[in-house]
Amino acid sequence: MHRFASPTFFMRYSAAILPWAVRLTAALIAIGLYLALFVAPPDYQQGESVRIMFVHVPSAWMALFVYTGMAVASAMALIWKHPLSDIAARASAPIGACFTFMALVTGSLWGKPMWGTWWVWDARLTSMLVLLFLYLGYMALADAFDDPARGAKAAAILALVGFVNVPIIKFSVDWWNTLHQPASVVKLGGPAIHLSMLAPLLIMVAGFTSFYVAVLIMRMRTEIVVAKLRSLQMARVERRS
Amino acid sequence: MSAFWCLVRRDLRLAYRRGGDSVNVVIFFLLTVTLFPFGVGPETAILMRIAPGVIWVVALLAAMLSLDRLFRGDFDDGSLDLMILGPLPLEMTVLAKCLAHWLTTGLPLVIASPLLAVLLAMDGEGFTTLIGTMLLGTPVLSLIGAIGAALTVSLRSGGVLISLLVLPLYIPVLIFGVGAVDAAVYGLAARPHILVLGAMLIVALPLCPWASAAALRLSVE
């Protein structure tokens, strides 16, 4: 694993993976969207608006997945001090924040026809909102330091603290919600979801994951190039003086 | 162990000699709660309904306002470096500072909260529960806040950033603190909420100083 953690090696194999990740993303999302918008049947209760689910659910899953990945990368950065894991964690944060934001926006758009309002203090929506704030706090802390390496370290500690807290927040929001407004919200669920809906959903999830991998590789490569550029500029300034 | 108590005593003496800090936190607490009747109207029914939530939210803000000075003074004058080098484990140092912080801000808030409960026309039922949950909850606020304070201590504009880092982590304490008082007011069982709050305190006691110590080591490096 330590061999894979060297930035030089990463630059080499990520250049090989990137075009394939982009193609895979385009193909999966195209197929997924086609199945979701044209093939999947409308829901017998929700009608056509159920199709928002094919964007909403993958975004929500990715929001949690990216945060988990960020926490794992942060732990690796703190324990083994791999330069790549720092970069991976920092590069993941804005992507995860975007997925969270997208889950909130699509949830709100879905809520309008279904519940009649843009926003309800439903347990899931609320914990997603808190997750968005955790992402924003992480990004603000990482950018607040003059020295990017220290910012990354501080942000890594915060990511781990947040990761421990996410289940606690989720649990307490569930508890709070059941106390304050029991059963006022139509829950999806019910019987198991039919294959004609499950297949596009899973393809969309795969497409979103591959999208995350592609964007993550792009952002990490940029970060590495920027760091290299910075050290070259520093070296030039030092030589002149 | 005596170094631990020395540190607590030192921080308490510093807070006492500097004066005003704890008093200001309590005044902020009282003043902000006093704003609510102006904001939502003086009807007793409304005030009674929102009293536990208002008291808890404002206590949370008051505790957060004082977080910035938890490590700031020691960082600026260099005593923090000595504490890190000293024989007492940094985790225990953080715990001592959290204890001192709680004694100078959390405890005064707990003592002031019955007065606010009267002002907001809260029931006698919720009274003891409010004090009990505040006693369990405010130390958690100090402990979690210490992580935010330790992460931002080396930054010039740490104050605003702390609120962004710490407030999302405060939400569970708020939920169970208010939940217990609400349950007591409506004659339901407050015990589960109080037990969860106690559990949060027990989990926060070892974990938060650990994380804060890691953050402090990073900040002084």
Contacts between the chains, C-beta under 8 A, distances in Angstrom:
chain1	res1	chain2	res2	distance
A	78	B	214	7.7
A	130	B	168	5.1
A	130	B	171	6.1
A	133	B	164	7.5
A	133	B	167	7.5
A	133	B	168	4.5
A	134	B	168	5.4
A	136	B	164	6.8
A	137	B	164	4.7
A	137	B	165	4.7
A	137	B	168	6.7
A	140	B	161	6.0
A	140	B	164	5.6
A	140	B	165	7.8
A	141	B	151	6.3
A	141	B	152	7.4
A	141	B	161	6.5
A	141	B	165	6.3
A	144	B	152	7.4
A	144	B	155	5.3
A	144	B	157	7.3
A	144	B	161	5.9
A	145	B	154	7.8
A	145	B	155	7.0
A	150	B	218	6.5
A	150	B	221	7.4
A	153	B	218	5.2
A	154	B	151	5.1
A	154	B	215	6.6
A	154	B	218	5.9
A	154	B	219	7.7
A	157	B	147	7.7
A	157	B	151	6.5
A	157	B	211	6.1
A	157	B	214	5.6
A	157	B	215	5.2
A	157	B	218	7.1
A	158	B	147	7.8
A	158	B	151	6.1
A	158	B	165	6.3
A	160	B	211	7.4
A	161	B	147	5.7
A	161	B	169	7.2
A	161	B	211	5.4
A	162	B	168	7.8
A	162	B	169	7.5
A	164	B	207	7.2
A	165	B	168	7.8
A	165	B	169	5.4
A	165	B	172	7.6
A	168	B	172	5.2
A	168	B	200	7.6
A	169	B	168	7.3
A	169	B	169	7.9
A	169	B	171	5.7
A	169	B	172	5.8
A	171	B	172	7.8
A	172	B	171	6.8
A	172	B	172	4.0
A	172	B	175	4.5
A	172	B	176	6.4
A	172	B	196	7.8
A	173	B	171	7.3
A	173	B	175	7.0
A	175	B	175	6.8
A	175	B	176	7.8
A	175	B	179	7.3
A	176	B	175	4.4
A	176	B	179	6.6
A	179	B	179	6.2
A	179	B	182	7.6
